Amino acid sequence: MLALIIDDSRAMRRLLRRIVEPLGFSVIEGEHGQDGLNQLAAHNHDVDLILVDWNMPVMDGLTFVKTLRANKDIPRITTVMVTTETEPAQMARALMAGVDEFVMKPFTAEILIEKLQLIGVAIEHPAC
């Protein structure tokens, strides 16, 4: 299984990597939405999970999700927005754009794993 982590913070990408690798995911990374689209293309869209931040330079997470969902050549990939955005209107915009779930920063490994289990991604719950 392959996970794409898109966040402009190297520390956040590293934290997310440490959580999803024990779940059986190999990880590729992007620093912003356009970088994430480039990574998807480089890996022939063979990604099982995308964890994407909302607020990033170049291309934000919402624009990334809209672009992802609008491209009919890319199969449906489970996408989780990992963000500080907590306004209900913002969350509704992201859900309408095609986000499968939200994880609010700050979060624990347990919270992320529980969210992934809710959407059928992480079946195992390794020791964190």
C-alpha positions in Angstrom: 0.0 0.0 0.0 1.2 3.5 -0.8 0.4 6.7 1.0 1.0 10.2 -0.3 1.6 12.8 2.4 1.3 16.4 1.3 2.2 19.1 3.8 4.6 22.1 3.6 5.9 21.3 7.0 8.7 18.7 6.9 8.1 17.9 10.6 4.4 17.2 10.0 5.3 14.9 7.0 7.7 13.1 9.2 5.1 12.7 12.0 2.5 11.4 9.6 5.0 9.0 8.1 5.8 7.6 11.5 2.1 6.9 12.0 1.2 5.3 8.7 4.3 3.2 8.0 3.5 0.8 10.8 0.1 0.4 9.2 1.8 -1.2 6.2 2.1 1.9 4.0 5.1 2.9 2.0 5.2 6.7 1.9 5.9 9.3 -0.8 5.8 13.0 0.0 4.9 16.4 -1.5 5.5 19.9 -0.1 2.4 21.4 -1.7 -0.6 20.4 -3.8 1.1 20.7 -7.2 4.0 18.6 -5.9 1.4 16.1 -4.7 -0.1 15.9 -8.2 3.4 15.5 -9.7 4.0 12.6 -7.2 0.7 11.0 -8.2 1.7 11.1 -11.9 5.2 9.8 -11.2 3.7 6.8 -9.4 1.1 6.1 -12.1 -1.7 7.1 -9.6 -1.0 3.9 -7.7 -1.7 5.6 -4.3 -4.1 4.1 -1.8 -4.2 7.0 0.7 -3.6 10.7 0.6 -3.1 12.8 3.7 -3.2 16.5 2.7 -2.8 19.8 4.6 -5.1 22.6 3.7 -2.9 25.7 4.0 0.2 25.4 1.8 1.9 27.7 -0.7 1.8 27.1 -4.5 -1.4 24.9 -4.4 -3.5 24.6 -1.2 -5.1 21.4 -0.1 -8.6 22.3 -1.1 -7.5 23.1 -4.7 -5.5 19.9 -4.7 -8.6 17.9 -3.8 -10.8 19.7 -6.4 -8.2 19.0 -9.0 -7.8 15.4 -8.0 -11.5 14.7 -8.1 -12.0 16.6 -11.4 -9.4 14.4 -13.1 -11.3 11.3 -14.4 -8.1 9.6 -15.3 -7.2 9.3 -11.6 -9.0 6.6 -9.7 -10.8 7.5 -6.5 -8.2 7.6 -3.8 -9.1 7.9 -0.1 -8.2 11.4 0.9 -7.9 12.8 4.5 -7.5 16.5 5.2 -5.1 17.0 8.1 -5.7 20.6 9.0 -6.1 23.4 11.5 -9.3 24.5 9.7 -12.2 23.8 12.1 -14.9 26.2 10.8 -18.0 24.1 9.8 -18.3 26.1 6.5 -14.7 25.2 5.6 -15.2 21.6 6.5 -18.4 21.5 4.3 -16.4 23.0 1.4 -13.8 20.3 1.7 -16.4 17.5 1.9 -18.1 18.9 -1.1 -14.8 18.9 -2.9 -14.3 15.2 -2.2 -12.4 14.8 1.1 -13.3 11.5 2.8 -12.4 12.5 6.4 -10.8 15.3 8.5 -8.1 15.2 11.2 -7.7 18.4 13.2 -4.3 19.5 14.2 -3.0 19.0 16.8 -3.8 15.3 16.9 -2.4 12.0 18.3 -1.5 8.9 16.4 -4.5 7.2 18.0 -6.9 9.8 16.6 -5.5 9.5 13.0 -5.6 5.7 13.2 -9.2 5.8 14.5 -10.2 8.1 11.6 -8.6 5.8 9.1 -10.4 2.8 10.6 -13.7 4.7 10.3 -13.2 5.0 6.6 -12.0 1.5 6.2 -8.3 2.2 5.6 -6.4 1.1 8.7 -7.7 -2.2 9.9 -4.8 -3.1 12.2 -4.1 -0.9 15.3 -0.3 -1.2 16.0 1.2 -0.1 19.2 1.9 3.6 18.8 
